[in-house]
Structures are given as C-alpha cells and as structure tokens.
Amino acid sequence: MIDDVIEYRVGADRFLVVVNAANRAGDLDWISAQAGSASVVDRSDELEMMAIQGPNAVALIDAAAGGGVADLDRFSSQTIELFGAEALVGRTGYTGED
C-alpha cells in the first residue's frame, strides 16, 4: 500500500476499501495493478464518509441509529439506517481510538 487504508468486507467476495483522499489516485492505481482477475471500482464520487470521534462518539451514533452501534465489536462494521439513509458504520478509528 502507498498509504493507510481501512478495508471492510461487505459481502462474501466484496470489499470496500477506504483510502486517504490525498492519495486516492495513487492507491487506486496500485490496487488495480494488484487485482489480477478481481474487478476494482472507484466509487469515491458516489459515497460520503463522516468520521465521528471522541469519547461520546459511539453513544451519539448509537442514539441516532436507534441502537445497535454500541454492540459492534471494535474494527467491525454493520449496515444500518442512519439519518434516513443506509450507512455502513464501522468502529474503526485511524488513531486507535474507539
């Protein structure tokens, strides 16, 4: 890898890779070159990301989602409804914080 990434398994054979926006093009080129027969699709312009951090982050998102987020293990994820939209919520802080 060129930079740090977070990878989520979103299906039996599907992954969502979140890259540092500053290195998006370089990471995409590198990942594509390594993919072999796997397909790589850049959905950066279709998706948005919010990073909610701090000591109350889990409680705030858990309340906004109507529960379920606080039950997630660290470095796991789940698709939930959040603010009226489908969202992939992951407990995966870059800094090691919850």
C-alpha positions as CSV (number, residue, x, y, z in Angstrom):
1,M,0.0,0.0,0.0
2,I,1.0,3.6,-0.6
3,D,-0.8,4.9,2.5
4,D,-3.0,3.7,5.3
5,V,-6.4,2.2,4.3
6,I,-9.4,0.6,6.1
7,E,-11.0,-2.4,4.4
8,Y,-14.5,-3.6,5.1
9,R,-15.9,-6.9,4.0
10,V,-19.3,-6.0,2.6
11,G,-20.2,-9.4,1.1
12,A,-18.9,-12.9,0.6
13,D,-16.5,-11.7,-2.1
14,R,-16.9,-7.9,-1.9
15,F,-14.8,-5.3,0.0
16,L,-15.0,-1.6,0.5
17,V,-11.6,0.0,0.7
18,V,-11.4,3.5,2.3
19,V,-8.2,5.3,1.3
20,N,-6.7,8.6,2.4
21,A,-8.3,11.1,0.0
22,A,-5.0,12.8,-0.7
23,N,-3.6,9.6,-2.1
24,R,-6.8,8.3,-3.8
25,A,-5.4,8.2,-7.4
26,G,-2.1,6.5,-6.4
27,D,-3.9,4.0,-4.2
28,L,-6.4,3.2,-6.9
29,D,-3.6,2.7,-9.4
30,W,-1.7,0.4,-7.1
31,I,-4.7,-1.6,-6.0
32,S,-5.8,-2.0,-9.6
33,A,-2.4,-3.3,-10.6
34,Q,-2.5,-5.9,-7.9
35,A,-6.1,-7.0,-8.5
36,G,-5.5,-9.8,-11.0
37,S,-8.9,-11.1,-12.1
38,A,-10.8,-9.2,-9.4
39,S,-12.6,-6.0,-10.5
40,V,-11.8,-2.7,-8.9
41,V,-14.5,0.1,-9.0
42,D,-13.8,3.6,-7.7
43,R,-17.0,4.8,-6.1
44,S,-15.4,7.8,-4.4
45,D,-17.7,10.3,-6.2
46,E,-20.8,8.3,-5.2
47,L,-20.1,7.8,-1.5
48,E,-19.5,10.1,1.5
49,M,-17.7,9.5,4.8
50,M,-18.2,11.0,8.2
51,A,-15.7,10.4,11.0
52,I,-17.3,10.8,14.4
53,Q,-14.6,10.8,17.0
54,G,-14.2,11.4,20.7
55,P,-15.3,9.9,24.0
56,N,-19.1,10.2,23.2
57,A,-18.9,9.1,19.5
58,V,-20.3,5.6,20.0
59,A,-23.2,6.8,22.3
60,L,-24.1,9.6,19.9
61,I,-24.2,7.4,16.8
62,D,-25.9,4.6,18.7
63,A,-28.7,7.1,19.7
64,A,-29.0,8.5,16.2
65,A,-29.3,4.9,14.8
66,G,-31.8,3.8,17.4
67,G,-29.3,1.3,18.9
68,G,-27.1,-1.4,17.6
69,V,-23.9,0.5,17.2
70,A,-22.7,0.2,20.7
71,D,-23.0,-3.6,20.3
72,L,-20.5,-3.7,17.4
73,D,-17.0,-5.1,18.3
74,R,-14.1,-2.8,17.6
75,F,-12.9,-3.0,14.0
76,S,-16.2,-4.5,12.8
77,S,-18.9,-2.9,10.8
78,Q,-22.6,-3.1,10.0
79,T,-25.1,-1.6,7.6
80,I,-27.8,0.4,9.4
81,E,-30.2,3.2,8.8
82,L,-28.8,6.5,9.9
83,F,-30.4,9.9,9.3
84,G,-32.8,8.3,6.9
85,A,-30.2,6.7,4.7
86,E,-28.4,3.4,4.5
87,A,-25.0,3.7,6.1
88,L,-22.1,1.4,6.8
89,V,-21.0,2.1,10.3
90,G,-17.6,0.9,11.4
91,R,-15.9,1.1,14.7
92,T,-12.5,1.6,13.1
93,G,-10.7,4.7,14.2
94,Y,-7.4,5.5,12.4
95,T,-5.9,6.7,15.7
96,G,-6.7,3.5,17.6
97,E,-9.5,5.3,19.5
98,D,-12.9,3.8,19.7
